[in-house]
Amino acid sequence: MLTEYYDQQARAAQRILGNQGSLMLNLIESLKHVRTYAWIVAGLAILGSFACFYLSMDAYDGRDG
């Protein structure tokens, strides 16, 4: 019964929004998995660490002024 509901929801999303609706529905479904959240958190942590490293290197580049 759940699969039938999902199929109806997918058809409605594609009818209303086209292929973008299907893509958004797949993205929302993938966010229900714990592994997806883990990858998002890891990616944000890596980006944050590179940003902090870049800003610290820019602040201490040896130039006066």
C-alpha positions in Angstrom: 0.0 0.0 0.0 2.9 2.4 0.8 4.4 1.7 -2.7 1.1 2.5 -4.3 1.0 5.8 -2.5 4.6 6.6 -3.4 3.8 5.9 -7.1 0.8 8.1 -7.1 2.8 10.9 -5.4 5.6 10.5 -8.0 3.1 10.7 -10.9 1.5 13.8 -9.3 4.9 15.5 -8.8 5.9 14.8 -12.3 2.6 16.0 -13.7 2.7 19.3 -11.8 6.4 20.1 -11.9 7.8 17.9 -14.7 11.1 16.2 -14.4 12.2 18.7 -11.7 9.3 17.4 -9.5 10.6 13.8 -9.8 14.1 15.0 -9.0 12.9 16.9 -5.9 10.8 13.9 -4.8 13.8 11.6 -5.1 16.0 14.0 -3.1 13.4 14.3 -0.4 13.2 10.5 -0.2 17.0 10.1 0.0 17.1 12.6 3.0 15.1 10.1 5.0 18.2 7.8 5.2 20.8 8.3 8.0 23.7 7.8 5.6 22.6 10.9 3.6 22.7 13.0 6.7 26.2 11.7 7.6 27.5 12.6 4.2 26.0 16.1 4.4 27.5 16.7 7.9 30.9 15.4 6.8 30.9 17.6 3.7 30.0 20.7 5.6 32.7 19.9 8.2 35.3 19.5 5.5 34.2 22.8 3.8 34.2 24.6 7.2 37.7 23.3 8.0 39.1 24.5 4.6 37.5 27.9 5.1 39.0 28.3 8.5 42.4 27.2 7.2 42.2 29.6 4.3 41.1 32.5 6.5 43.9 31.8 9.0 46.5 31.6 6.3 45.3 34.9 4.9 45.5 36.6 8.3 49.1 35.5 8.9 50.7 35.9 5.4 53.6 37.9 6.7 52.6 41.2 5.2 52.5 44.4 7.3 49.8 46.9 6.7 
